[in-house]
Amino acid sequence: MTANVTIRIQQADFDIAREIAALTKGRTDIGAVVSFSGICRGSESGEPIAALTLEHYPGMAEAEIARHAETAMTRWPLTGVSVIHRVGRIKAGENIVLVLTASKHREAAFQAAAFLMDYLKASAPFWKREESAGGESWVDAHERDDAAASRWTKS
Amino acid sequence: MKIKYFAWVRERVGKSEETIEPPANVRTVDDLIAWLTKQSEAYAYAFEKPKVIRAAIDHAHVKSDTAIAGAREIAFFPPMTGG
């Protein structure tokens, strides 16, 4: 069977259990599903954060995620990939992003989920603006995110 | 060609998109940034640190020395902070 691929960018929250059920429905060739959720933290460097507002580049965001999902499927024997990224205002404690990877065995699913998240952070066109007591400001990119993505290109 | 701006680049330029016709000697993404910078203080502010700015042509990341000939849509934005 071919791999199930779901890529969605949406304002609404997602239900992790429902997304896993959709990915595995009617299949008996999946032995492992790895789920990663990114959640809006309520503080950053000791500063309370009330909410984030996520902006994205419509069209390119979907294309970039699809490119990396394709790469993940050529690199690991995956039976399914789901990536859901929320945009708009997201309050502290709410979900931001979901990555699901399914495979026959756990190792491929674990690695592909880590790969997809690293690339999502480093190259998918989304930008966070955070609301703290001092007002609103754009979140700075971290060099560690580029470093995390580059580890997948070494040998 | 259509130009799009995102996040603080959009805020500094003061618009999210526009259609421009740069002169023929504007060949690369670097040339386009240099040309835009000369158009107004808003562009100069947005592109004051050109090395920080990321660019995409037709929905794919490109390096700043990439030729812009044939591009339908060029986007400028800060380093990404999604996920």
gemmi code that builds the backbone of each chain (N, CA, C; Angstrom):
import gemmi

chains = {
    "A": [
        ("MET", (0.841, -1.209, 0.000), (0.000, 0.000, 0.000), (0.868, 1.247, 0.000)),
        ("THR", (0.353, 2.308, -0.560), (1.111, 3.565, -0.598), (1.006, 4.277, 0.751)),
        ("ALA", (1.906, 5.219, 0.947), (1.926, 5.961, 2.214), (0.819, 7.015, 2.230)),
        ("ASN", (0.180, 7.149, 3.374), (-0.802, 8.225, 3.581), (-0.051, 9.506, 3.916)),
        ("VAL", (-0.297, 10.566, 3.161), (0.341, 11.845, 3.494), (-0.735, 12.903, 3.699)),
        ("THR", (-0.700, 13.540, 4.850), (-1.639, 14.615, 5.164), (-0.831, 15.845, 5.564)),
        ("ILE", (-1.059, 16.954, 4.877), (-0.407, 18.217, 5.255), (-1.498, 19.274, 5.357)),
        ("ARG", (-1.634, 19.865, 6.527), (-2.666, 20.893, 6.705), (-2.120, 22.081, 7.487)),
        ("ILE", (-2.516, 23.266, 7.048), (-2.221, 24.479, 7.804), (-3.579, 25.063, 8.144)),
        ("GLN", (-3.815, 25.276, 9.423), (-5.168, 25.658, 9.849), (-5.121, 26.501, 11.115)),
        ("GLN", (-6.198, 27.267, 11.330), (-6.296, 28.061, 12.555), (-6.778, 27.190, 13.708)),
        ("ALA", (-7.656, 26.252, 13.397), (-8.286, 25.425, 14.435), (-7.279, 24.488, 15.099)),
        ("ASP", (-7.607, 24.101, 16.320), (-6.812, 23.106, 17.035), (-6.985, 21.744, 16.341)),
        ("PHE", (-6.130, 20.787, 16.713), (-6.251, 19.430, 16.172), (-6.407, 18.453, 17.328)),
        ("ASP", (-6.954, 17.286, 16.995), (-7.167, 16.234, 17.988), (-6.180, 15.108, 17.644)),
        ("ILE", (-5.185, 14.925, 18.507), (-4.094, 13.992, 18.199), (-4.613, 12.566, 17.994)),
        ("ALA", (-5.519, 12.135, 18.865), (-6.046, 10.766, 18.768), (-6.775, 10.561, 17.436)),
        ("ARG", (-7.543, 11.579, 17.035), (-8.286, 11.471, 15.773), (-7.322, 11.419, 14.575)),
        ("GLU", (-6.243, 12.199, 14.650), (-5.274, 12.218, 13.546), (-4.535, 10.875, 13.444)),
        ("ILE", (-4.220, 10.283, 14.598), (-3.552, 8.968, 14.571), (-4.507, 7.918, 14.002)),
        ("ALA", (-5.776, 8.000, 14.406), (-6.771, 7.032, 13.909), (-6.915, 7.150, 12.392)),
        ("ALA", (-6.896, 8.409, 11.872), (-7.041, 8.622, 10.430), (-5.840, 8.045, 9.668)),
        ("LEU", (-4.664, 8.153, 10.295), (-3.425, 7.693, 9.646), (-3.358, 6.166, 9.571)),
        ("THR", (-3.944, 5.497, 10.549), (-3.788, 4.041, 10.644), (-5.045, 3.268, 10.215)),
        ("LYS", (-6.129, 3.986, 9.938), (-7.417, 3.362, 9.629), (-7.321, 2.341, 8.483)),
        ("GLY", (-7.828, 1.161, 8.730), (-7.909, 0.134, 7.686), (-6.571, -0.478, 7.297)),
        ("ARG", (-5.504, -0.203, 8.044), (-4.194, -0.742, 7.655), (-3.683, -1.710, 8.701)),
        ("THR", (-3.045, -2.757, 8.208), (-2.461, -3.717, 9.144), (-0.950, -3.818, 8.936)),
        ("ASP", (-0.402, -2.879, 8.129), (1.036, -2.912, 7.849), (1.808, -1.888, 8.696)),
        ("ILE", (1.135, -1.276, 9.675), (1.791, -0.277, 10.525), (2.063, -0.891, 11.897)),
        ("GLY", (3.328, -0.828, 12.305), (3.679, -1.360, 13.618), (4.057, -0.282, 14.604)),
        ("ALA", (4.227, 0.960, 14.101), (4.680, 2.035, 14.982), (4.173, 3.374, 14.477)),
        ("VAL", (3.663, 4.179, 15.396), (3.313, 5.571, 15.077), (4.012, 6.446, 16.105)),
        ("VAL", (4.789, 7.415, 15.617), (5.405, 8.389, 16.523), (4.670, 9.708, 16.367)),
        ("SER", (4.362, 10.326, 17.503), (3.640, 11.597, 17.509), (4.468, 12.663, 18.206)),
        ("PHE", (4.702, 13.784, 17.530), (5.348, 14.930, 18.169), (4.371, 16.083, 18.165)),
        ("SER", (4.135, 16.707, 19.327), (3.325, 17.927, 19.373), (4.176, 19.055, 19.902)),
        ("GLY", (4.106, 20.197, 19.227), (4.739, 21.426, 19.715), (3.665, 22.254, 20.386)),
        ("ILE", (3.960, 22.731, 21.594), (2.954, 23.437, 22.399), (3.478, 24.820, 22.762)),
        ("CYS", (2.587, 25.793, 22.815), (2.971, 27.171, 23.160), (3.338, 27.260, 24.640)),
        ("ARG", (4.618, 27.557, 24.926), (5.075, 27.702, 26.325), (4.535, 28.990, 26.927)),
        ("GLY", (4.311, 28.964, 28.233), (3.800, 30.152, 28.930), (4.896, 31.079, 29.410)),
        ("SER", (6.164, 30.728, 29.125), (7.236, 31.660, 29.498), (8.432, 31.445, 28.585)),
        ("GLU", (9.220, 32.498, 28.406), (10.424, 32.424, 27.576), (11.510, 33.214, 28.294)),
        ("SER", (12.602, 32.562, 28.637), (13.696, 33.182, 29.405), (13.175, 33.876, 30.662)),
        ("GLY", (12.243, 33.238, 31.365), (11.716, 33.791, 32.610), (10.607, 34.821, 32.441)),
        ("GLU", (10.351, 35.269, 31.189), (9.297, 36.239, 30.895), (7.982, 35.509, 30.632)),
        ("PRO", (6.888, 35.901, 31.290), (5.609, 35.243, 30.961), (5.157, 35.578, 29.530)),
        ("ILE", (4.666, 34.570, 28.815), (4.151, 34.751, 27.448), (2.656, 34.409, 27.477)),
        ("ALA", (1.823, 35.348, 27.024), (0.374, 35.110, 27.033), (-0.051, 34.299, 25.811)),
        ("ALA", (0.549, 34.600, 24.677), (0.142, 33.950, 23.423), (1.177, 34.202, 22.338)),
        ("LEU", (1.077, 33.407, 21.280), (1.888, 33.603, 20.074), (0.940, 33.862, 18.914)),
        ("THR", (1.391, 34.650, 17.940), (0.646, 34.740, 16.691), (1.555, 34.212, 15.594)),
        ("LEU", (1.061, 33.200, 14.881), (1.828, 32.547, 13.822), (1.424, 33.092, 12.464)),
        ("GLU", (2.413, 33.595, 11.716), (2.185, 34.038, 10.340), (2.839, 33.007, 9.425)),
        ("HIS", (2.280, 32.792, 8.241), (2.932, 31.870, 7.308), (2.838, 32.390, 5.894)),
        ("TYR", (3.583, 31.739, 4.998), (3.584, 32.093, 3.574), (2.714, 31.047, 2.877)),
        ("PRO", (1.435, 31.383, 2.628), (0.522, 30.407, 2.014), (1.073, 29.934, 0.668)),
        ("GLY", (0.956, 28.672, 0.398), (1.489, 28.115, -0.853), (2.886, 27.567, -0.624)),
        ("MET", (3.810, 28.429, -0.198), (5.175, 27.941, 0.026), (5.244, 27.060, 1.269)),
        ("ALA", (4.494, 27.390, 2.316), (4.549, 26.587, 3.551), (4.139, 25.142, 3.248)),
        ("GLU", (3.050, 24.978, 2.525), (2.583, 23.636, 2.170), (3.618, 22.927, 1.287)),
        ("ALA", (4.165, 23.688, 0.309), (5.125, 23.101, -0.639), (6.392, 22.645, 0.086)),
        ("GLU", (6.847, 23.471, 1.026), (8.078, 23.158, 1.755), (7.877, 21.918, 2.641)),
        ("ILE", (6.729, 21.840, 3.312), (6.452, 20.670, 4.156), (6.335, 19.412, 3.274)),
        ("ALA", (5.686, 19.563, 2.128), (5.517, 18.419, 1.220), (6.868, 17.920, 0.721)),
        ("ARG", (7.780, 18.850, 0.405), (9.123, 18.460, -0.046), (9.840, 17.631, 1.028)),
        ("HIS", (9.702, 18.072, 2.283), (10.392, 17.343, 3.344), (9.707, 16.024, 3.680)),
        ("ALA", (8.398, 15.970, 3.509), (7.690, 14.698, 3.704), (8.159, 13.698, 2.638)),
        ("GLU", (8.319, 14.181, 1.394), (8.832, 13.331, 0.295), (10.227, 12.808, 0.627)),
        ("THR", (11.084, 13.734, 1.100), (12.461, 13.336, 1.452), (12.438, 12.284, 2.553)),
        ("ALA", (11.590, 12.494, 3.568), (11.503, 11.531, 4.680), (11.083, 10.166, 4.151)),
        ("MET", (10.156, 10.159, 3.172), (9.663, 8.868, 2.661), (10.679, 8.152, 1.790)),
        ("THR", (11.595, 8.920, 1.170), (12.645, 8.243, 0.399), (13.735, 7.729, 1.334)),
        ("ARG", (13.871, 8.380, 2.494), (14.947, 8.017, 3.433), (14.592, 6.890, 4.384)),
        ("TRP", (13.321, 6.827, 4.774), (12.879, 5.791, 5.707), (11.652, 5.084, 5.141)),
        ("PRO", (11.464, 3.809, 5.479), (10.302, 3.072, 4.952), (9.028, 3.440, 5.718)),
        ("LEU", (8.463, 4.589, 5.375), (7.288, 5.072, 6.103), (6.004, 4.623, 5.426)),
        ("THR", (4.977, 4.392, 6.244), (3.663, 4.061, 5.701), (2.707, 5.243, 5.813)),
        ("GLY", (3.131, 6.284, 6.529), (2.285, 7.465, 6.632), (2.997, 8.633, 7.284)),
        ("VAL", (2.613, 9.839, 6.858), (3.135, 11.076, 7.451), (1.979, 12.062, 7.561)),
        ("SER", (1.808, 12.678, 8.728), (0.848, 13.780, 8.875), (1.565, 14.957, 9.499)),
        ("VAL", (1.394, 16.122, 8.896), (1.933, 17.345, 9.489), (0.798, 18.365, 9.522)),
        ("ILE", (0.481, 18.829, 10.716), (-0.551, 19.858, 10.865), (0.084, 21.026, 11.606)),
        ("HIS", (0.054, 22.204, 10.994), (0.644, 23.385, 11.621), (-0.438, 24.440, 11.769)),
        ("ARG", (-0.600, 24.929, 12.985), (-1.609, 25.980, 13.196), (-1.025, 27.357, 12.908)),
        ("VAL", (-1.911, 28.287, 12.515), (-1.536, 29.688, 12.318), (-2.551, 30.560, 13.054)),
        ("GLY", (-2.237, 31.837, 13.165), (-3.118, 32.747, 13.893), (-2.693, 32.843, 15.352)),
        ("ARG", (-3.606, 33.287, 16.224), (-3.248, 33.493, 17.629), (-3.398, 32.191, 18.416)),
        ("ILE", (-2.337, 31.804, 19.103), (-2.304, 30.557, 19.868), (-1.910, 30.894, 21.303)),
        ("LYS", (-2.793, 30.594, 22.246), (-2.537, 30.942, 23.643), (-1.595, 29.942, 24.320)),
        ("ALA", (-0.955, 30.387, 25.392), (-0.049, 29.521, 26.150), (-0.780, 28.234, 26.535)),
        ("GLY", (-0.124, 27.110, 26.337), (-0.722, 25.816, 26.661), (-1.427, 25.160, 25.484)),
        ("GLU", (-1.639, 25.920, 24.394), (-2.330, 25.342, 23.236), (-1.335, 24.700, 22.261)),
        ("ASN", (-1.871, 23.810, 21.432), (-1.062, 23.145, 20.407), (-0.634, 24.103, 19.303)),
        ("ILE", (0.588, 23.904, 18.797), (1.058, 24.667, 17.625), (1.185, 23.748, 16.415)),
        ("VAL", (1.863, 22.610, 16.616), (2.186, 21.764, 15.468), (2.092, 20.286, 15.851)),
        ("LEU", (1.722, 19.473, 14.870), (1.676, 18.024, 15.074), (2.417, 17.335, 13.924)),
        ("VAL", (3.314, 16.432, 14.275), (3.954, 15.579, 13.270), (3.699, 14.129, 13.670)),
        ("LEU", (3.144, 13.362, 12.744), (2.952, 11.926, 12.956), (3.721, 11.185, 11.876)),
        ("THR", (4.419, 10.144, 12.282), (5.076, 9.283, 11.296), (4.717, 7.842, 11.623)),
        ("ALA", (4.393, 7.083, 10.594), (4.020, 5.685, 10.778), (4.945, 4.801, 9.958)),
        ("SER", (5.283, 3.654, 10.540), (6.146, 2.704, 9.838), (5.888, 1.297, 10.377)),
        ("LYS", (6.548, 0.318, 9.767), (6.428, -1.056, 10.261), (7.089, -1.178, 11.621)),
        ("HIS", (8.242, -0.498, 11.755), (9.030, -0.595, 12.994), (9.330, 0.787, 13.555)),
        ("ARG", (9.608, 0.852, 14.855), (9.693, 2.147, 15.525), (10.852, 3.037, 15.098)),
        ("GLU", (12.012, 2.421, 14.748), (13.196, 3.237, 14.503), (12.977, 4.240, 13.366)),
        ("ALA", (12.402, 3.771, 12.269), (12.148, 4.665, 11.129), (11.179, 5.775, 11.533)),
        ("ALA", (10.156, 5.430, 12.310), (9.154, 6.422, 12.716), (9.768, 7.477, 13.625)),
        ("PHE", (10.586, 7.041, 14.601), (11.258, 7.998, 15.498), (12.163, 8.937, 14.702)),
        ("GLN", (13.001, 8.368, 13.835), (13.963, 9.191, 13.099), (13.276, 10.159, 12.140)),
        ("ALA", (12.264, 9.665, 11.434), (11.578, 10.522, 10.464), (10.849, 11.667, 11.162)),
        ("ALA", (10.289, 11.419, 12.343), (9.590, 12.490, 13.080), (10.583, 13.565, 13.501)),
        ("ALA", (11.766, 13.147, 13.990), (12.792, 14.112, 14.404), (13.291, 14.911, 13.198)),
        ("PHE", (13.510, 14.215, 12.076), (13.950, 14.859, 10.831), (12.928, 15.913, 10.379)),
        ("LEU", (11.654, 15.535, 10.354), (10.618, 16.461, 9.891), (10.514, 17.691, 10.791)),
        ("MET", (10.575, 17.496, 12.100), (10.503, 18.640, 13.013), (11.706, 19.550, 12.861)),
        ("ASP", (12.905, 18.970, 12.718), (14.104, 19.797, 12.555), (13.995, 20.649, 11.291)),
        ("TYR", (13.536, 20.041, 10.195), (13.413, 20.796, 8.954), (12.264, 21.797, 8.987)),
        ("LEU", (11.194, 21.435, 9.673), (10.066, 22.353, 9.815), (10.523, 23.638, 10.499)),
        ("LYS", (11.294, 23.469, 11.572), (11.758, 24.639, 12.318), (12.739, 25.484, 11.524)),
        ("ALA", (13.603, 24.835, 10.759), (14.664, 25.564, 10.062), (14.228, 26.127, 8.716)),
        ("SER", (13.254, 25.494, 8.046), (12.999, 25.953, 6.676), (11.544, 26.110, 6.248)),
        ("ALA", (10.580, 25.759, 7.101), (9.184, 26.005, 6.693), (8.856, 27.473, 7.009)),
        ("PRO", (8.245, 28.186, 6.034), (8.047, 29.627, 6.214), (6.891, 29.989, 7.168)),
        ("PHE", (7.231, 29.939, 8.453), (6.319, 30.366, 9.522), (7.109, 31.318, 10.421)),
        ("TRP", (6.412, 32.277, 10.995), (7.068, 33.225, 11.906), (6.189, 33.451, 13.125)),
        ("LYS", (6.837, 33.444, 14.294), (6.112, 33.618, 15.565), (6.312, 35.025, 16.106)),
        ("ARG", (5.226, 35.592, 16.589), (5.263, 36.867, 17.277), (4.732, 36.595, 18.665)),
        ("GLU", (5.448, 37.018, 19.712), (4.978, 36.669, 21.054), (4.457, 37.878, 21.818)),
        ("GLU", (3.464, 37.597, 22.660), (2.859, 38.642, 23.495), (3.333, 38.441, 24.920)),
        ("SER", (4.078, 39.439, 25.424), (4.504, 39.388, 26.823), (4.099, 40.701, 27.482)),
        ("ALA", (4.457, 40.864, 28.766), (4.075, 42.073, 29.495), (4.639, 43.320, 28.805)),
        ("GLY", (5.801, 43.183, 28.185), (6.435, 44.323, 27.529), (5.868, 44.653, 26.158)),
        ("GLY", (4.860, 43.929, 25.704), (4.264, 44.167, 24.387), (4.477, 42.981, 23.467)),
        ("GLU", (4.396, 43.255, 22.150), (4.543, 42.176, 21.171), (5.887, 42.281, 20.467)),
        ("SER", (6.496, 41.140, 20.205), (7.753, 41.170, 19.449), (7.922, 39.884, 18.653)),
        ("TRP", (8.651, 39.993, 17.520), (8.933, 38.818, 16.688), (9.962, 37.950, 17.398)),
        ("VAL", (9.734, 36.663, 17.360), (10.661, 35.717, 17.983), (11.908, 35.605, 17.091)),
        ("ASP", (13.095, 35.652, 17.700), (14.342, 35.503, 16.951), (14.582, 34.035, 16.627)),
        ("ALA", (15.156, 33.792, 15.445), (15.498, 32.417, 15.068), (16.709, 31.969, 15.886)),
        ("HIS", (16.755, 30.698, 16.206), (17.880, 30.143, 16.957), (18.839, 29.431, 16.030)),
        ("GLU", (20.138, 29.673, 16.228), (21.135, 28.951, 15.430), (21.051, 27.455, 15.698)),
        ("ARG", (20.609, 27.110, 16.918), (20.542, 25.681, 17.243), (19.523, 24.957, 16.352)),
        ("ASP", (18.514, 25.703, 15.831), (17.545, 25.066, 14.935), (18.182, 24.732, 13.589)),
        ("ASP", (19.050, 25.635, 13.074), (19.765, 25.347, 11.832), (20.725, 24.176, 12.045)),
        ("ALA", (21.375, 24.175, 13.210), (22.319, 23.092, 13.529), (21.585, 21.756, 13.615)),
        ("ALA", (20.380, 21.777, 14.198), (19.595, 20.543, 14.331), (19.222, 20.001, 12.952)),
        ("ALA", (18.881, 20.896, 12.022), (18.512, 20.448, 10.673), (19.737, 19.936, 9.919)),
        ("SER", (20.887, 20.572, 10.132), (22.065, 20.202, 9.344), (22.619, 18.833, 9.740)),
        ("ARG", (22.269, 18.341, 10.930), (22.808, 17.029, 11.319), (22.317, 15.918, 10.395)),
        ("TRP", (21.190, 16.160, 9.701), (20.640, 15.127, 8.802), (21.341, 15.101, 7.452)),
        ("THR", (22.166, 16.123, 7.168), (22.850, 16.147, 5.876), (24.273, 15.605, 5.981)),
        ("LYS", (24.719, 15.361, 7.220), (26.078, 14.821, 7.383), (26.126, 13.340, 7.007)),
        ("SER", (27.077, 13.006, 6.179), (27.313, 11.669, 5.631), (26.052, 10.832, 5.515)),
    ],
    "B": [
        ("MET", (7.061, 41.520, -11.914), (7.013, 40.364, -11.021), (6.381, 40.756, -9.698)),
        ("LYS", (5.806, 39.729, -9.055), (5.163, 39.995, -7.776), (6.184, 39.802, -6.647)),
        ("ILE", (6.177, 40.729, -5.693), (7.078, 40.632, -4.544), (6.225, 40.521, -3.285)),
        ("LYS", (6.568, 39.582, -2.415), (5.847, 39.428, -1.148), (6.806, 39.609, 0.014)),
        ("TYR", (6.263, 40.144, 1.102), (7.070, 40.364, 2.305), (6.352, 39.732, 3.489)),
        ("PHE", (7.123, 39.160, 4.422), (6.519, 38.515, 5.597), (7.168, 38.976, 6.893)),
        ("ALA", (6.391, 38.817, 7.978), (6.831, 39.096, 9.357), (7.389, 40.523, 9.460)),
        ("TRP", (8.564, 40.693, 10.129), (9.010, 42.082, 10.318), (9.503, 42.740, 9.038)),
        ("VAL", (9.831, 41.976, 8.018), (10.189, 42.592, 6.725), (8.928, 43.277, 6.162)),
        ("ARG", (7.789, 42.591, 6.257), (6.502, 43.141, 5.808), (6.164, 44.418, 6.583)),
        ("GLU", (6.339, 44.357, 7.912), (6.019, 45.534, 8.733), (6.902, 46.726, 8.378)),
        ("ARG", (8.187, 46.465, 8.155), (9.108, 47.564, 7.853), (8.855, 48.154, 6.468)),
        ("VAL", (8.589, 47.287, 5.480), (8.298, 47.778, 4.128), (6.953, 48.509, 4.131)),
        ("GLY", (6.026, 48.038, 4.980), (4.724, 48.697, 5.080), (3.684, 48.127, 4.132)),
        ("LYS", (3.978, 46.996, 3.495), (2.988, 46.319, 2.637), (3.325, 44.839, 2.560)),
        ("SER", (2.306, 44.024, 2.247), (2.547, 42.587, 2.206), (2.920, 42.118, 0.806)),
        ("GLU", (2.493, 42.850, -0.223), (2.911, 42.477, -1.575), (2.770, 43.636, -2.536)),
        ("GLU", (3.458, 43.537, -3.652), (3.395, 44.561, -4.686), (3.922, 43.975, -5.985)),
        ("THR", (3.607, 44.653, -7.085), (4.134, 44.228, -8.385), (5.127, 45.283, -8.837)),
        ("ILE", (6.333, 44.843, -9.187), (7.364, 45.795, -9.586), (7.997, 45.384, -10.912)),
        ("GLU", (8.619, 46.355, -11.567), (9.353, 46.099, -12.808), (10.746, 46.689, -12.634)),
        ("PRO", (11.670, 45.934, -12.028), (13.016, 46.494, -11.848), (13.735, 46.618, -13.185)),
        ("PRO", (14.715, 47.549, -13.276), (15.464, 47.696, -14.533), (16.255, 46.429, -14.880)),
        ("ALA", (16.656, 46.322, -16.143), (17.295, 45.101, -16.649), (18.610, 44.756, -15.947)),
        ("ASN", (19.293, 45.776, -15.388), (20.572, 45.478, -14.730), (20.392, 44.853, -13.345)),
        ("VAL", (19.145, 44.699, -12.894), (18.862, 44.009, -11.623), (18.710, 42.528, -11.952)),
        ("ARG", (19.796, 41.774, -11.754), (19.814, 40.387, -12.245), (19.621, 39.331, -11.166)),
        ("THR", (20.086, 39.620, -9.962), (20.035, 38.601, -8.904), (19.207, 39.091, -7.725)),
        ("VAL", (18.983, 38.199, -6.780), (18.275, 38.558, -5.553), (19.039, 39.676, -4.828)),
        ("ASP", (20.365, 39.558, -4.775), (21.191, 40.618, -4.161), (20.962, 41.960, -4.859)),
        ("ASP", (20.935, 41.937, -6.197), (20.714, 43.179, -6.959), (19.352, 43.769, -6.616)),
        ("LEU", (18.352, 42.888, -6.487), (16.993, 43.359, -6.207), (16.922, 44.020, -4.828)),
        ("ILE", (17.593, 43.411, -3.849), (17.615, 44.002, -2.503), (18.298, 45.377, -2.555)),
        ("ALA", (19.411, 45.455, -3.283), (20.134, 46.729, -3.383), (19.271, 47.783, -4.080)),
        ("TRP", (18.553, 47.362, -5.114), (17.691, 48.292, -5.862), (16.516, 48.761, -4.988)),
        ("LEU", (15.881, 47.820, -4.283), (14.761, 48.191, -3.407), (15.224, 49.146, -2.307)),
        ("THR", (16.421, 48.857, -1.760), (16.957, 49.683, -0.675), (17.044, 51.158, -1.085)),
        ("LYS", (17.282, 51.387, -2.367), (17.406, 52.781, -2.845), (16.051, 53.446, -3.089)),
        ("GLN", (14.967, 52.661, -3.043), (13.659, 53.226, -3.383), (13.069, 54.111, -2.294)),
        ("SER", (13.278, 53.737, -1.020), (12.726, 54.570, 0.066), (13.350, 54.159, 1.390)),
        ("GLU", (13.128, 54.987, 2.396), (13.665, 54.688, 3.732), (13.049, 53.419, 4.312)),
        ("ALA", (11.784, 53.149, 3.963), (11.115, 51.953, 4.476), (11.840, 50.688, 3.992)),
        ("TYR", (12.187, 50.653, 2.698), (12.930, 49.494, 2.172), (14.327, 49.442, 2.785)),
        ("ALA", (14.950, 50.614, 2.915), (16.300, 50.655, 3.487), (16.288, 50.083, 4.907)),
        ("TYR", (15.228, 50.388, 5.657), (15.089, 49.874, 7.026), (14.865, 48.354, 7.002)),
        ("ALA", (13.975, 47.896, 6.123), (13.680, 46.453, 6.032), (14.922, 45.647, 5.656)),
        ("PHE", (15.741, 46.206, 4.765), (16.912, 45.477, 4.255), (18.226, 45.993, 4.841)),
        ("GLU", (18.157, 46.605, 6.021), (19.385, 47.205, 6.576), (20.456, 46.157, 6.883)),
        ("LYS", (20.020, 44.921, 7.189), (20.998, 43.834, 7.361), (20.689, 42.773, 6.315)),
        ("PRO", (21.145, 42.982, 5.076), (20.739, 42.086, 3.977), (21.111, 40.624, 4.200)),
        ("LYS", (22.175, 40.365, 4.967), (22.572, 38.970, 5.191), (21.559, 38.192, 6.025)),
        ("VAL", (20.756, 38.907, 6.812), (19.752, 38.255, 7.667), (18.533, 37.838, 6.835)),
        ("ILE", (18.292, 38.562, 5.741), (17.066, 38.367, 4.961), (17.130, 37.072, 4.150)),
        ("ARG", (16.046, 36.295, 4.211), (15.927, 35.077, 3.399), (15.034, 35.398, 2.195)),
        ("ALA", (15.277, 34.667, 1.094), (14.487, 34.899, -0.110), (13.976, 33.585, -0.679)),
        ("ALA", (12.827, 33.682, -1.343), (12.278, 32.519, -2.048), (11.822, 32.975, -3.425)),
        ("ILE", (12.043, 32.116, -4.419), (11.520, 32.378, -5.760), (10.532, 31.269, -6.086)),
        ("ASP", (9.317, 31.680, -6.427), (8.247, 30.737, -6.769), (8.151, 29.596, -5.752)),
        ("HIS", (8.088, 29.984, -4.461), (7.830, 29.069, -3.343), (8.987, 28.139, -2.988)),
        ("ALA", (10.203, 28.454, -3.452), (11.361, 27.640, -3.057), (12.471, 28.559, -2.545)),
        ("HIS", (13.140, 28.145, -1.467), (14.248, 28.926, -0.935), (15.340, 29.090, -1.982)),
        ("VAL", (15.933, 30.293, -2.040), (17.066, 30.515, -2.949), (18.168, 31.277, -2.221)),
        ("LYS", (19.401, 31.149, -2.732), (20.514, 31.941, -2.205), (20.457, 33.328, -2.843)),
        ("SER", (21.155, 34.260, -2.202), (21.024, 35.654, -2.643), (21.699, 35.931, -3.989)),
        ("ASP", (22.555, 35.008, -4.469), (23.168, 35.249, -5.788), (22.370, 34.597, -6.928)),
        ("THR", (21.170, 34.102, -6.611), (20.325, 33.456, -7.631), (19.762, 34.496, -8.608)),
        ("ALA", (19.759, 34.135, -9.894), (19.191, 35.022, -10.919), (17.673, 35.103, -10.759)),
        ("ILE", (17.113, 36.288, -11.016), (15.660, 36.457, -10.840), (14.902, 36.390, -12.162)),
        ("ALA", (15.616, 36.214, -13.281), (14.956, 36.167, -14.586), (13.907, 35.054, -14.604)),
        ("GLY", (12.713, 35.367, -15.078), (11.659, 34.365, -15.199), (10.867, 34.129, -13.924)),
        ("ALA", (11.250, 34.785, -12.826), (10.530, 34.574, -11.556), (9.131, 35.184, -11.642)),
        ("ARG", (8.147, 34.444, -11.157), (6.789, 34.995, -11.079), (6.599, 35.700, -9.743)),
        ("GLU", (7.141, 35.079, -8.677), (6.913, 35.610, -7.336), (8.192, 35.475, -6.514)),
        ("ILE", (8.633, 36.607, -5.974), (9.816, 36.598, -5.112), (9.370, 37.049, -3.728)),
        ("ALA", (9.812, 36.339, -2.701), (9.413, 36.693, -1.330), (10.651, 36.981, -0.494)),
        ("PHE", (10.514, 37.954, 0.401), (11.585, 38.283, 1.350), (11.035, 38.144, 2.758)),
        ("PHE", (11.828, 37.520, 3.639), (11.362, 37.314, 5.010), (12.537, 37.084, 5.948)),
        ("PRO", (12.294, 37.214, 7.268), (13.359, 36.919, 8.224), (13.548, 35.413, 8.381)),
        ("PRO", (14.625, 34.984, 9.082), (14.777, 33.552, 9.356), (13.502, 33.004, 10.004)),
        ("MET", (13.183, 31.752, 9.672), (11.906, 31.177, 10.067), (11.902, 30.719, 11.522)),
        ("THR", (10.732, 30.838, 12.143), (10.609, 30.493, 13.570), (9.351, 29.663, 13.826)),
        ("GLY", (9.006, 28.783, 12.873), (7.814, 27.946, 13.056), (8.114, 26.700, 13.873)),
        ("GLY", (7.209, 25.774, 13.778), (7.369, 24.497, 14.459), (7.027, 24.564, 15.931)),
    ],
}
model = gemmi.Model(1)
for chain_id, residues in chains.items():
    chain = gemmi.Chain(chain_id)
    for i, (resn, *xyz) in enumerate(residues, 1):
        res = gemmi.Residue()
        res.name, res.seqid = resn, gemmi.SeqId(i, " ")
        for name, pos in zip(("N", "CA", "C"), xyz):
            atom = gemmi.Atom()
            atom.name, atom.element = name, gemmi.Element(name[0])
            atom.pos, atom.b_iso = gemmi.Position(*pos), 0.0
            res.add_atom(atom)
        chain.add_residue(res)
    model.add_chain(chain)
structure = gemmi.Structure()
structure.add_model(model)
structure.setup_entities()
